[in-house]
Amino acid sequence: MTRASRVVAVLGPTNTGKTHYAIERMLGYRTGIMGFPLRLLAREVYDKVVAIKGPSVVALVTGEERIVPPRAAYWICTVEAMPEGLGCDFLAVDEIQLCADPERGHVFTNRLLRARGTHETLFLGADTMRSTIADLVDGVDFMRRERMSDLVYAGSKKISRMPPRSAIVGFSVDNVYAIAELIRRQKGGAAVVMGALSPRTRNAQVALYQNGEVDYLVATDAIGMGLNLDIDHVAFSSTAKFDGRRMRDLAPNELAQIAGRAGRGMSHGSFGVTGDARPLDEETASAIMDHRFTPLRKLNWRSAELRFGSIDALEHSLEQSPNHERLMKAREADDLRSLKMLGRDPVIAARASTAPSVKLLWDVCRIPDFRGISHAEHTSLLTTIFEHLHERGRIPDDFLARQIRHIDRTDGNIDALSKRLAFIRTWTYVAQRNGWVGDESHWRDQTRAVEDRLSDALHERLTQRFVDRRTSVLLRRLKQKEALLAEVNDQGEVTVEGEFVGRLEGFRFSPDKSAQGAEAKALKSASMQALAPHFHLRADRFYNAPDTEIDFTEQGGLMWGEHAVGKLVAGADPLSPQVEVFVDDAAGADVAQKVERRLQHFISRKITTLFEPMLNLKNDEALTGLARGFAFRMVEALGILPRAGVAQEVKDLDQDARAALRKHGIRFGQFTIFMPLLLKPAPTRLRLVLWSLANGLQDFPDAPPPGLVTVPTIEGTPEGYDTMCGYRAAGERMIRIDMLERLADMLRNEDSRGGFEAKADMLSITGMTLEQFATLMQGLGYRAEKGERQKVKAAPEAAAVPADAAETPADTPEVSETAAEAPAQEAEAAVEAVAEAQAEAPTEASTEAAPEASAEASEAEPEIEVFYTFTWGGNRNRQNAGRGRRGDNQAAPRGGERQERSGDRNSGDRQARGGGKGKPKGGKPGKKGGPRQNQGAKTFSARPPKKEKAIDPDNPFAAALMGLTKGD
């Protein structure tokens, strides 16, 4: 302990400029060495000295990094890696109070007692070391430096209320990650600093904080070891830590070392607690603010005079006790523990039988356990390394290459990358040892390159997980009150200052759904401010957009492309709906009014186009009297009226009135009065929307799929839904009203009293099977009686008849006004298909060609077929119509009631049929003669047309047919 130079202990609290003072003193000499407690801090000081003196004269030596230029004059090292015997002019050790650290204290104590510069030696640290240094170091001078700013206690604060430029301190990796995730959600992000990070990752994370990309730092107590950051407030998430052996409370001086990082230069700082940490008691808080702490009485010590004669001798020298009252024996460190475990291995003990081999074993045992898996795993790795070094003198290149190649991967999450970084640090340490590898320069470069790649990947993952760049950027710009630049691409994606913030859907901004809480509010606030001009530009483009870009939905929504921009609401009448727009308030009233005008123009033109026949009817001033009143009824019903509900009005119309209404396309059917052009899919879809609005429905029923003759009856639909769809409910299914009128034309020629069977053209026109058709007929008021019989094969001549019958004579007049052209083509095509299928049935000639097959068939059991016989059921239909439909939707009744429902008969009709004015209701018309003789009704039967058939007096359609043919 002889004095070799001027020794000065520069003591004081944090933010006193001790490190800066030491750097200035070192650079005043020709050579110098500085030892630091952390690899991170050593790198920071190395960068500073390189900036002043240049890289050619500055060396960096740590356990995993070695940069030593040939002309190195200034050595920046970790305390463990400080070279001995260089004879430098200047030497300094930072954070000398770590002499009391249970794990590493003996290393600092060794430097305090043994390390000296030839001209000047500085020990930098806390004032708690004053008395101890005075007792252990002869002739030491003391220099006290005062803090340059005030440090005050701010109490407890929630993380959500943490001020900007704050550091939150945790004492475990899990705790640090949890806090960083919470800050990301609430504040936009945080940088993460831990001692286990590589310098490259740590510097990148610190840069995020220092350049203002994030306002918060989450760190372990590593920031207490001299890292200089612009921190205004330090908050402890806990005041206890695991020291490697047990959980213990931090002493006031340890808390002060960390809290003192708040405030830099002349800027004042504050400290406090957050999360689950208990508030500091008044005594502790005062001690930290006043920098008053209990002096350190004991320092950890381990002998530096090692004997390498044998493993036992080495162990004995390492376990010697100190001979000074200020020193205490350090607890068993990891290197000594590893030495003891390896020394018990007979193979290792046999190899380490000489002083050089024991020294080699000790050097191997000093490899730090960077991986931290388990001590057994670590000693196993040390065994392998020692065996290679003892047998070959170096570690084989192929072995080292395999180890590095296994680690050199940048995929995976934060934990995976952190583990790989810990693994590569082992091989980086190995590569730094002189003589342990073949090509030292190559392997040092290799391990450094892998560490750099993993460091960059870890920084990227940390940033992705704990930093929301867009929120931090937006919050910073908002705080600085700068104008924000927003862009909207063709897909509606909104970026503000280059960061994706959400989507512009029509005229409403939808923030990114991943944002929550304060983050979402910040995003929306910044986005709305930046989007203001875009709303006006988009409104102009929408106003000039063609109608083809706008559409309405079956629920009354108004769409511009794929985005909803408004909805329809009920107006004064069904044909005059109003518009409610979907425009964000931030867009302004001008934008909302422009969007509303454009949508109102669209829906008005859509109604005018699709309902043109009906609007022409409404606006026809030539219509007078009953015709005008009936036109009003048609418009009010949106172009479709069940005939039963307006039977008297139809009956009261004279021929001139009917003719005037027919000019507008109105057809008087047996069941429905309608305008065929309004049965098309587009008018039907719009009619359902307008009808739903007018009736105040909450959920609008959908229109049936286009092109179907019948569709299933939907339970629970509002009354009148089937009519608005252009269908009539008939039991389990609904049939299109124009096709129902065609079916009615066919049924007029059938004997409904005696019973009849369904013809092929009836099935074809409805597109149903026989069973489905039976259900439909029951829904229309008929009885359907099921039967079975032996199937009779058709003769060859009979088989050919349907094919011929499928050809409809060109001069055959239409049987009814309800036969619209498009449905007629569908029905005729279906009938032709049935006819062709029947025409392909086996003929007599084919039977003769296969006499054996015919004989077998004749001996086989007869084939049974199912058939239905239909008879009129009268008022029974009220029970069969299903779903509680109104009576005005039922089939035509029989007898005298039929005359009232025929509707199209006038007094002239009755006189022509012999009814007479005084004839009582229910009189039967004549069976022969009459108006139908020359009608030439068109049918779609697969049978040859009958020349003439008397009208069945009980047929429910007979009276109506005579009335239609005579009156219409």
Sequence and secondary structure as in RCSB ss.txt:
>XXXX:A:sequence
MTRASRVVAVLGPTNTGKTHYAIERMLGYRTGIMGFPLRLLAREVYDKVVAIKGPSVVALVTGEERIVPPRAAYW
ICTVEAMPEGLGCDFLAVDEIQLCADPERGHVFTNRLLRARGTHETLFLGADTMRSTIADLVDGVDFMRRERMSD
LVYAGSKKISRMPPRSAIVGFSVDNVYAIAELIRRQKGGAAVVMGALSPRTRNAQVALYQNGEVDYLVATDAIGM
GLNLDIDHVAFSSTAKFDGRRMRDLAPNELAQIAGRAGRGMSHGSFGVTGDARPLDEETASAIMDHRFTPLRKLN
WRSAELRFGSIDALEHSLEQSPNHERLMKAREADDLRSLKMLGRDPVIAARASTAPSVKLLWDVCRIPDFRGISH
AEHTSLLTTIFEHLHERGRIPDDFLARQIRHIDRTDGNIDALSKRLAFIRTWTYVAQRNGWVGDESHWRDQTRAV
EDRLSDALHERLTQRFVDRRTSVLLRRLKQKEALLAEVNDQGEVTVEGEFVGRLEGFRFSPDKSAQGAEAKALKS
ASMQALAPHFHLRADRFYNAPDTEIDFTEQGGLMWGEHAVGKLVAGADPLSPQVEVFVDDAAGADVAQKVERRLQ
HFISRKITTLFEPMLNLKNDEALTGLARGFAFRMVEALGILPRAGVAQEVKDLDQDARAALRKHGIRFGQFTIFM
PLLLKPAPTRLRLVLWSLANGLQDFPDAPPPGLVTVPTIEGTPEGYDTMCGYRAAGERMIRIDMLERLADMLRNE
DSRGGFEAKADMLSITGMTLEQFATLMQGLGYRAEKGERQKVKAAPEAAAVPADAAETPADTPEVSETAAEAPAQ
EAEAAVEAVAEAQAEAPTEASTEAAPEASAEASEAEPEIEVFYTFTWGGNRNRQNAGRGRRGDNQAAPRGGERQE
RSGDRNSGDRQARGGGKGKPKGGKPGKKGGPRQNQGAKTFSARPPKKEKAIDPDNPFAAALMGLTKGD
>XXXX:A:secstr
    SEEEEEE  SSS HHHHHHHHHHTSSSEEEEES HHHHHHHHHHHHHHH GGGEEEE SS EE  TT  EE
EEEGGG  SS   SEEEES GGGGG TTTHHHHHHHHHH   SSEEEEEE GGGHHHHHHHSTT EEEE   SS 
EEEEEE  GGG  SSEEEE SSHHHHHHHHHHHHHHHSB EEE TTS HHHHHHHHHHHHTTS SEEEE GGGGS
S    BSEEEES SEEE SS EEE  HHHHHHHHTTBS TT  EEEEE TT     HHHHHHHHHT       EE
E  S    SSHHHHHHHHT   SSTTEEE    HHHHHHHHHHTSHHHHHH  SHHHHHHHHHHHTS   S S H
HHHHHHHHHHHHHHHHHSSB HHHHHHHHHHH    S HHHHHHHHHHHHHHHHHHHSTTSBSSHHHHHHHHHHH
HHHHHHHHHHHHHHHHB HHHHHHHHHHHTT    EEE TT EEEETTEEEEEEETBEEEE TT  HHHHHHHHH
HHHHHHHHHHHHHHHHHHTS GGGEEE TTSEEEETTEEEEEEE  SSTTS EEEE B GGG HHHHHHHHHHHH
HHHHHHHHHHTHHHHHHHH TT  HHHHHHHHHHHHTTTEEEGGGGHHHHHH  HHHHHHHHTTT EE SSEEE 
GGGGSHHHHHHHHHHHHHHTT SS      TT SEEE  TT  TTHHHHHTEEEETTEEEEHHHHHHHHHHHTTS
 TTT B   HHHHHHHT  HHHHHHHHHHTTEEEEEEEEE     HHHHHHHHHHTS  TT   S TT  HHHHH
HHHHHHHHHHHHHHTS  HHHHHH HHHHHHHHHS   EEEEEEEEE GGGHHHHS TT  GGGS    HHHHHH
HH S  HHHHHHTT  TT  TT    SSSSGGGGT      SS   S     TT TTHHHHHHHHHH 
